[in-house]
Amino acid sequence: MMRRDFFPDREADMVSWGLNMAKQLMDRPGHFGVSLERVQRFVALAEEFHVNYKIVQVPVTRTTVSVSQKNTSRRAMEREARKLSRFITGQPDVTDNDRISLRLTVPKTRSGHVMPPTSKPRVQVIQTDGSNVSIRLVDTEQSTRRARPDHADGAQLFVAYTRSEADPIESWSYFTWTPKTKLTLQLNPLLPPGTRVWICARWKNRRCETGEMGPAVWTCLGYGVSLDAIGIPACYESLQDAA
């Protein structure tokens, strides 16, 4: 199991770690985004600690002063190593193999990671009964009859109201979240018959990440059903505000 902290505990391992870091930085100049000045500074710190560590391994040269110098050079190398680690880890072009070569911690891949939804749901109106509208959600990119894509655990539904098809949509309202692909929306029963209700949706995954809005459809409350899906990009700005 990989350690959370890349820096070793034992001083002998610190020497080996520092020399390896110095060698990797020198052998591949510019590869990790580190300037030559910073590389040279770390190389000097790693070599200084290496020399001071060897001095205290010999009984005749192991003194209070030499141990203090060794400890000081060790702390200096560790401080610079941690700064370099944060800098290198933040570089977009640095790969996991690069981190391994430098003996830095490789971020653990989260198991079960779910990507944000990439497709759009299409709303199909099945039936309108008074203020109750039965709908079905179908994924626009699915070639099969399965309506919900693998990367989504449900959909967010939004509604808007107009008096006629020609009237502009002034605002959208978030209506509900549903894990189902077939459901009945129970809208405001006080809305007069003939009110035109627009419905659209977007997929959501279990991390609450959402995809893009699908095309909108409309139907008239209390009357018949319109199955014509109509894209209305002009309304999406107000829809995003409502979300």
N, C-alpha and C positions, 0 to 999 in steps of 0.2 A: 504493500500500500504506500503510495507516494506521500511524503511529508507535506504538511501545509506550508511550512516555512522552508524556503530553499536553502537558507544559510545553515551550514553544519553546526553541530554542537561541540565536537572534539576539535582541538586546535590543529592536530595533524591533518584532519579532513579539511579544515579551513585553508591550510596551506595549499593542498591539492586543488581545492575548489578555486581559490584565487588565481593560481597559476594557469588553470584551464581557462578561466574567464579571460585572463590577459592574452593567452595564446589565440583564442577564438577571435577576439576583437582585433588583434594584430594581423592574423592570417586573412581576415575578410574585412578590410577597411571600408567603411561606409555602408556595409551590408545591413547593419542593425540601426542605422540612422544616427550613430554616435560620432561626434566630431573627433578629429585626430587629437585635439588638445585634451579632451576628456579621456580618450583611450590611453594616451601617454601618462596622464595623471594616475589612472588606475593601475597601469603596468608598474609604475614606480612604487605605488603603495603595496601592491601584491609582492613585489620583489623585496621591499623593505621588511615586510612582515616575515617573509620566508627566511631572510638572513637573520633577523632577530630571534626567530623561533629556533633556528639551528644553534645559535649561540647558547641559549639556555639549556640545550640538551646535553651540553658538555659540563660536567661538574666543576671543572676549574674556572669556567667562564660564566657559570650561573651565579650571578650576584643580585643583590637587591636592585641595583641600577639597571642591569640587563633585563631582569624580569619586568621592571616598570616600562622600559623601552619596548619590550615585546608586546605588553598589554596595550600600550598607547598606539603602536602601529597596527595591532589587530583591530582595535576600535575604529581607527581611521579607515582601514580597508573595508570593514563592514558597513560603515556609514556610506561610503562611496558606492559599494556594491548594491546597497538597497536603493540608492538614488538611480543607479543605472538600471536596476531591475524594473523600477516603476516606469522609467523612460522607455526602455526597450519593449516592455509589455504593451505600452500604449501605441506603438507603431503599427499601422494597419497592415504592413507587408510582412511582419514577423510571423512565422508559422510555428506550429507546435514542435516541429523538428528543430527549428532554430532554438527554441527554448530548451529543448532537451540537450542540444549541443552545449549550451551555456550552463546547464544544470540548474535552470530556473524551474519554478513550479508551472506545470501545464494545467490550465483550467480544466476541471472535470466537466465532461459533457453531461448535461441534465438528461436523465432517462425520461422517456415519455414526452419529450419536448414536442409541442404542437405548433406548426406554422400558422400564421394568421391566414384567415380565409382569403382565397384568391379569386373565387368565382362569385357570381351574383345570383340571388334567388329571383325567380319570376313568379309573381302572384297570379293565380288563376281564380276568378270568381266562379263558384259553383252554383250558388243560389242566394237570392236576397229575399228575406221574409220580414217585412216591416223594417225595424232597425237592426235586425240580425243579418250579418253577411257571412256566409260560409265560403271559405277559401281553401286553396291548396297551394303549397309552395313547391316549386320545381327548380332544380339547379340548371342554370343556363348552359353549363358545360358538360352536363351528364348525358351520355349517349344511351344510358339505360333508363328504366322507369324509376330507379331509386332516386328519391327527391332530394335528400340531404347529403351533401358531400362528406367524405371521411373526416376532413379537417374542421368540421363545424359540429357543435353540440346543440345548436338551435338557431333561432333567428330573432332579430328585433324588428317589430312592426311599427310603422308610422302612418298616420292618417291626416288628411286635410279635407276641408269642405268648401264647395263653391255652389252657386245657384244654377250655373249652367256650364257646359263644356268650354265656352268661350271666356268665362270669367278667369282672371288671373288668380293663382294660388298665393295667398298672402303669407301663410305660415303653416308649418307642419308641426304636429304634436306626436311625441312618443306615446305609443298606445300600450304595447306589452312585449314581453319576451316569451317565446314558446319553444319547447323542444320538439313539438309536433310539426308535421308537414300538412296536416289537414285539421282545420279547426273552424269554429264559428266566432266571429267578432260580435260582441254585444255592444252596439253603439248607443249613443244617447237617445232614449225613446222620445224625448221632447222635440227632436229635430223634425221639421215638417216633411211630409211626403214630397218626393221630388228633389230633395236635397242631394246634390251630387257629392259622393264621398270618394276620395282618391286614396289608394293604398299602395304602399311600397315597403320593401324590406331589405335587410342586409344580414348576412350570416355572421355568427359570433362563435368563437371557440371557447374552451373551458378556462382560458386565461383572460377572458373578457376582451380579447382583441377582435376587432370587427373588420369586415371587408367593405367593398364599395356597395353603394346603393344599387338595387336592381331597378328595372323599368317600372313605372307606375301604371296602375289600372284604375278604372272608376266604375261605379255603379250608382244607380239612383235608389235612394231609400224608399221603400213602400211600393216601388214599381218593378219594372223588369230588370234584366241583367245585361251588363255590357261585358263582353269577353275580350274586347280589343285592348291589348297592352300598348300603352303609349309612352314613349320616353319623353320626359319633360326636364331636360337639364337646367332650364332657367330657375327651377324651384329648388335645386339642390343646396344652394347657399343657405336659404332659410331652413332647410331640413337639417343641415349640419348644426346650425345654431340651436335648433330645438333639441338635438341629441346631446 
